[in-house]
């Protein structure tokens, strides 16, 4: 079994966990953060740096808290586009 297939298998198993089971997810998160060392930005490959730059650029772009009242914004947009 290659490292890539082990990684994908692990991700598939984690995805099967119910999102509401926070205790189990917390245990898995703690296990991974302790046992898998985080890479520093200097150690990343150019492709990883490029992808991380995209994440930094778009972080929060689709956040629900972007506007105070998204329903009001949507209603105003619909009124502008389609009238009453």
Chimera marker file (.cmm) of the C-alpha trace (Angstrom):
<marker_set name="trace">
<marker id="1" x="0.000" y="0.000" z="0.000" r="1" g="1" b="0" radius="0.5"/>
<marker id="2" x="1.469" y="3.331" z="-1.029" r="1" g="1" b="0" radius="0.5"/>
<marker id="3" x="1.524" y="6.404" z="1.153" r="1" g="1" b="0" radius="0.5"/>
<marker id="4" x="-0.973" y="8.097" z="-1.162" r="1" g="1" b="0" radius="0.5"/>
<marker id="5" x="-3.472" y="5.241" z="-0.914" r="1" g="1" b="0" radius="0.5"/>
<marker id="6" x="-3.052" y="5.127" z="2.887" r="1" g="1" b="0" radius="0.5"/>
<marker id="7" x="-3.711" y="8.859" z="3.066" r="1" g="1" b="0" radius="0.5"/>
<marker id="8" x="-6.806" y="8.563" z="0.862" r="1" g="1" b="0" radius="0.5"/>
<marker id="9" x="-8.066" y="5.585" z="2.858" r="1" g="1" b="0" radius="0.5"/>
<marker id="10" x="-7.635" y="7.544" z="6.094" r="1" g="1" b="0" radius="0.5"/>
<marker id="11" x="-9.511" y="10.528" z="4.671" r="1" g="1" b="0" radius="0.5"/>
<marker id="12" x="-12.324" y="8.222" z="3.507" r="1" g="1" b="0" radius="0.5"/>
<marker id="13" x="-12.610" y="6.727" z="6.990" r="1" g="1" b="0" radius="0.5"/>
<marker id="14" x="-12.688" y="10.167" z="8.615" r="1" g="1" b="0" radius="0.5"/>
<marker id="15" x="-15.384" y="11.280" z="6.168" r="1" g="1" b="0" radius="0.5"/>
<marker id="16" x="-17.590" y="8.398" z="7.314" r="1" g="1" b="0" radius="0.5"/>
<marker id="17" x="-17.714" y="9.772" z="10.861" r="1" g="1" b="0" radius="0.5"/>
<marker id="18" x="-20.910" y="11.575" z="11.759" r="1" g="1" b="0" radius="0.5"/>
<marker id="19" x="-20.226" y="15.318" z="11.925" r="1" g="1" b="0" radius="0.5"/>
<marker id="20" x="-22.318" y="15.512" z="15.092" r="1" g="1" b="0" radius="0.5"/>
<marker id="21" x="-19.939" y="13.173" z="16.943" r="1" g="1" b="0" radius="0.5"/>
<marker id="22" x="-17.710" y="15.996" z="18.121" r="1" g="1" b="0" radius="0.5"/>
<marker id="23" x="-16.008" y="13.925" z="20.813" r="1" g="1" b="0" radius="0.5"/>
<marker id="24" x="-14.668" y="11.415" z="18.291" r="1" g="1" b="0" radius="0.5"/>
<marker id="25" x="-13.700" y="14.110" z="15.809" r="1" g="1" b="0" radius="0.5"/>
<marker id="26" x="-11.897" y="15.982" z="18.576" r="1" g="1" b="0" radius="0.5"/>
<marker id="27" x="-9.933" y="12.835" z="19.493" r="1" g="1" b="0" radius="0.5"/>
<marker id="28" x="-8.936" y="12.293" z="15.862" r="1" g="1" b="0" radius="0.5"/>
<marker id="29" x="-7.954" y="15.943" z="15.484" r="1" g="1" b="0" radius="0.5"/>
<marker id="30" x="-5.816" y="15.861" z="18.623" r="1" g="1" b="0" radius="0.5"/>
<marker id="31" x="-4.176" y="12.602" z="17.508" r="1" g="1" b="0" radius="0.5"/>
<marker id="32" x="-3.320" y="14.032" z="14.100" r="1" g="1" b="0" radius="0.5"/>
<marker id="33" x="-2.034" y="17.357" z="15.415" r="1" g="1" b="0" radius="0.5"/>
<marker id="34" x="0.254" y="15.580" z="17.884" r="1" g="1" b="0" radius="0.5"/>
<marker id="35" x="1.517" y="12.855" z="15.545" r="1" g="1" b="0" radius="0.5"/>
<marker id="36" x="1.744" y="14.650" z="12.204" r="1" g="1" b="0" radius="0.5"/>
<marker id="37" x="4.254" y="17.491" z="12.293" r="1" g="1" b="0" radius="0.5"/>
<marker id="38" x="3.072" y="20.647" z="10.580" r="1" g="1" b="0" radius="0.5"/>
<marker id="39" x="5.240" y="21.918" z="7.764" r="1" g="1" b="0" radius="0.5"/>
<marker id="40" x="6.508" y="25.444" z="7.901" r="1" g="1" b="0" radius="0.5"/>
<marker id="41" x="5.832" y="27.598" z="4.854" r="1" g="1" b="0" radius="0.5"/>
<marker id="42" x="9.513" y="27.569" z="3.967" r="1" g="1" b="0" radius="0.5"/>
<marker id="43" x="9.431" y="23.760" z="3.642" r="1" g="1" b="0" radius="0.5"/>
<marker id="44" x="6.506" y="23.645" z="1.215" r="1" g="1" b="0" radius="0.5"/>
<marker id="45" x="6.842" y="22.815" z="-2.454" r="1" g="1" b="0" radius="0.5"/>
<marker id="46" x="6.096" y="25.571" z="-4.984" r="1" g="1" b="0" radius="0.5"/>
<marker id="47" x="2.746" y="23.914" z="-5.807" r="1" g="1" b="0" radius="0.5"/>
<marker id="48" x="1.789" y="23.783" z="-2.119" r="1" g="1" b="0" radius="0.5"/>
<marker id="49" x="2.769" y="27.427" z="-1.711" r="1" g="1" b="0" radius="0.5"/>
<marker id="50" x="0.630" y="28.379" z="-4.730" r="1" g="1" b="0" radius="0.5"/>
<marker id="51" x="-2.385" y="26.499" z="-3.335" r="1" g="1" b="0" radius="0.5"/>
<marker id="52" x="-1.895" y="28.005" z="0.121" r="1" g="1" b="0" radius="0.5"/>
<marker id="53" x="-1.773" y="31.483" z="-1.414" r="1" g="1" b="0" radius="0.5"/>
<marker id="54" x="-5.160" y="30.799" z="-3.026" r="1" g="1" b="0" radius="0.5"/>
<marker id="55" x="-6.554" y="29.688" z="0.324" r="1" g="1" b="0" radius="0.5"/>
<marker id="56" x="-5.249" y="32.849" z="1.987" r="1" g="1" b="0" radius="0.5"/>
<marker id="57" x="-6.678" y="34.966" z="-0.827" r="1" g="1" b="0" radius="0.5"/>
<marker id="58" x="-10.175" y="33.493" z="-0.680" r="1" g="1" b="0" radius="0.5"/>
<marker id="59" x="-10.435" y="32.704" z="3.028" r="1" g="1" b="0" radius="0.5"/>
<marker id="60" x="-13.811" y="33.934" z="4.242" r="1" g="1" b="0" radius="0.5"/>
<marker id="61" x="-14.975" y="34.882" z="0.743" r="1" g="1" b="0" radius="0.5"/>
<marker id="62" x="-18.058" y="32.696" z="1.053" r="1" g="1" b="0" radius="0.5"/>
<marker id="63" x="-18.631" y="33.243" z="4.735" r="1" g="1" b="0" radius="0.5"/>
<marker id="64" x="-22.192" y="33.724" z="5.916" r="1" g="1" b="0" radius="0.5"/>
<marker id="65" x="-21.004" y="36.574" z="8.123" r="1" g="1" b="0" radius="0.5"/>
<marker id="66" x="-19.794" y="38.578" z="5.151" r="1" g="1" b="0" radius="0.5"/>
<marker id="67" x="-22.865" y="40.784" z="5.310" r="1" g="1" b="0" radius="0.5"/>
<marker id="68" x="-24.976" y="41.640" z="8.301" r="1" g="1" b="0" radius="0.5"/>
<marker id="69" x="-28.244" y="40.590" z="6.707" r="1" g="1" b="0" radius="0.5"/>
<marker id="70" x="-27.890" y="38.413" z="3.625" r="1" g="1" b="0" radius="0.5"/>
<marker id="71" x="-31.648" y="37.906" z="3.340" r="1" g="1" b="0" radius="0.5"/>
<marker id="72" x="-32.159" y="41.636" z="3.056" r="1" g="1" b="0" radius="0.5"/>
<marker id="73" x="-29.393" y="41.876" z="0.451" r="1" g="1" b="0" radius="0.5"/>
<marker id="74" x="-31.000" y="39.064" z="-1.541" r="1" g="1" b="0" radius="0.5"/>
<marker id="75" x="-34.419" y="40.704" z="-1.352" r="1" g="1" b="0" radius="0.5"/>
<marker id="76" x="-32.998" y="44.026" z="-2.564" r="1" g="1" b="0" radius="0.5"/>
<marker id="77" x="-31.207" y="42.287" z="-5.416" r="1" g="1" b="0" radius="0.5"/>
<marker id="78" x="-34.381" y="40.475" z="-6.478" r="1" g="1" b="0" radius="0.5"/>
<marker id="79" x="-36.363" y="43.720" z="-6.361" r="1" g="1" b="0" radius="0.5"/>
<marker id="80" x="-33.746" y="45.479" z="-8.493" r="1" g="1" b="0" radius="0.5"/>
<marker id="81" x="-33.607" y="42.662" z="-11.005" r="1" g="1" b="0" radius="0.5"/>
<marker id="82" x="-37.287" y="41.717" z="-11.273" r="1" g="1" b="0" radius="0.5"/>
<marker id="83" x="-39.122" y="44.680" z="-9.817" r="1" g="1" b="0" radius="0.5"/>
<marker id="84" x="-42.058" y="44.230" z="-7.469" r="1" g="1" b="0" radius="0.5"/>
<link id1="1" id2="2" r="1" g="1" b="0" radius="0.2"/>
<link id1="2" id2="3" r="1" g="1" b="0" radius="0.2"/>
<link id1="3" id2="4" r="1" g="1" b="0" radius="0.2"/>
<link id1="4" id2="5" r="1" g="1" b="0" radius="0.2"/>
<link id1="5" id2="6" r="1" g="1" b="0" radius="0.2"/>
<link id1="6" id2="7" r="1" g="1" b="0" radius="0.2"/>
<link id1="7" id2="8" r="1" g="1" b="0" radius="0.2"/>
<link id1="8" id2="9" r="1" g="1" b="0" radius="0.2"/>
<link id1="9" id2="10" r="1" g="1" b="0" radius="0.2"/>
<link id1="10" id2="11" r="1" g="1" b="0" radius="0.2"/>
<link id1="11" id2="12" r="1" g="1" b="0" radius="0.2"/>
<link id1="12" id2="13" r="1" g="1" b="0" radius="0.2"/>
<link id1="13" id2="14" r="1" g="1" b="0" radius="0.2"/>
<link id1="14" id2="15" r="1" g="1" b="0" radius="0.2"/>
<link id1="15" id2="16" r="1" g="1" b="0" radius="0.2"/>
<link id1="16" id2="17" r="1" g="1" b="0" radius="0.2"/>
<link id1="17" id2="18" r="1" g="1" b="0" radius="0.2"/>
<link id1="18" id2="19" r="1" g="1" b="0" radius="0.2"/>
<link id1="19" id2="20" r="1" g="1" b="0" radius="0.2"/>
<link id1="20" id2="21" r="1" g="1" b="0" radius="0.2"/>
<link id1="21" id2="22" r="1" g="1" b="0" radius="0.2"/>
<link id1="22" id2="23" r="1" g="1" b="0" radius="0.2"/>
<link id1="23" id2="24" r="1" g="1" b="0" radius="0.2"/>
<link id1="24" id2="25" r="1" g="1" b="0" radius="0.2"/>
<link id1="25" id2="26" r="1" g="1" b="0" radius="0.2"/>
<link id1="26" id2="27" r="1" g="1" b="0" radius="0.2"/>
<link id1="27" id2="28" r="1" g="1" b="0" radius="0.2"/>
<link id1="28" id2="29" r="1" g="1" b="0" radius="0.2"/>
<link id1="29" id2="30" r="1" g="1" b="0" radius="0.2"/>
<link id1="30" id2="31" r="1" g="1" b="0" radius="0.2"/>
<link id1="31" id2="32" r="1" g="1" b="0" radius="0.2"/>
<link id1="32" id2="33" r="1" g="1" b="0" radius="0.2"/>
<link id1="33" id2="34" r="1" g="1" b="0" radius="0.2"/>
<link id1="34" id2="35" r="1" g="1" b="0" radius="0.2"/>
<link id1="35" id2="36" r="1" g="1" b="0" radius="0.2"/>
<link id1="36" id2="37" r="1" g="1" b="0" radius="0.2"/>
<link id1="37" id2="38" r="1" g="1" b="0" radius="0.2"/>
<link id1="38" id2="39" r="1" g="1" b="0" radius="0.2"/>
<link id1="39" id2="40" r="1" g="1" b="0" radius="0.2"/>
<link id1="40" id2="41" r="1" g="1" b="0" radius="0.2"/>
<link id1="41" id2="42" r="1" g="1" b="0" radius="0.2"/>
<link id1="42" id2="43" r="1" g="1" b="0" radius="0.2"/>
<link id1="43" id2="44" r="1" g="1" b="0" radius="0.2"/>
<link id1="44" id2="45" r="1" g="1" b="0" radius="0.2"/>
<link id1="45" id2="46" r="1" g="1" b="0" radius="0.2"/>
<link id1="46" id2="47" r="1" g="1" b="0" radius="0.2"/>
<link id1="47" id2="48" r="1" g="1" b="0" radius="0.2"/>
<link id1="48" id2="49" r="1" g="1" b="0" radius="0.2"/>
<link id1="49" id2="50" r="1" g="1" b="0" radius="0.2"/>
<link id1="50" id2="51" r="1" g="1" b="0" radius="0.2"/>
<link id1="51" id2="52" r="1" g="1" b="0" radius="0.2"/>
<link id1="52" id2="53" r="1" g="1" b="0" radius="0.2"/>
<link id1="53" id2="54" r="1" g="1" b="0" radius="0.2"/>
<link id1="54" id2="55" r="1" g="1" b="0" radius="0.2"/>
<link id1="55" id2="56" r="1" g="1" b="0" radius="0.2"/>
<link id1="56" id2="57" r="1" g="1" b="0" radius="0.2"/>
<link id1="57" id2="58" r="1" g="1" b="0" radius="0.2"/>
<link id1="58" id2="59" r="1" g="1" b="0" radius="0.2"/>
<link id1="59" id2="60" r="1" g="1" b="0" radius="0.2"/>
<link id1="60" id2="61" r="1" g="1" b="0" radius="0.2"/>
<link id1="61" id2="62" r="1" g="1" b="0" radius="0.2"/>
<link id1="62" id2="63" r="1" g="1" b="0" radius="0.2"/>
<link id1="63" id2="64" r="1" g="1" b="0" radius="0.2"/>
<link id1="64" id2="65" r="1" g="1" b="0" radius="0.2"/>
<link id1="65" id2="66" r="1" g="1" b="0" radius="0.2"/>
<link id1="66" id2="67" r="1" g="1" b="0" radius="0.2"/>
<link id1="67" id2="68" r="1" g="1" b="0" radius="0.2"/>
<link id1="68" id2="69" r="1" g="1" b="0" radius="0.2"/>
<link id1="69" id2="70" r="1" g="1" b="0" radius="0.2"/>
<link id1="70" id2="71" r="1" g="1" b="0" radius="0.2"/>
<link id1="71" id2="72" r="1" g="1" b="0" radius="0.2"/>
<link id1="72" id2="73" r="1" g="1" b="0" radius="0.2"/>
<link id1="73" id2="74" r="1" g="1" b="0" radius="0.2"/>
<link id1="74" id2="75" r="1" g="1" b="0" radius="0.2"/>
<link id1="75" id2="76" r="1" g="1" b="0" radius="0.2"/>
<link id1="76" id2="77" r="1" g="1" b="0" radius="0.2"/>
<link id1="77" id2="78" r="1" g="1" b="0" radius="0.2"/>
<link id1="78" id2="79" r="1" g="1" b="0" radius="0.2"/>
<link id1="79" id2="80" r="1" g="1" b="0" radius="0.2"/>
<link id1="80" id2="81" r="1" g="1" b="0" radius="0.2"/>
<link id1="81" id2="82" r="1" g="1" b="0" radius="0.2"/>
<link id1="82" id2="83" r="1" g="1" b="0" radius="0.2"/>
<link id1="83" id2="84" r="1" g="1" b="0" radius="0.2"/>
</marker_set>
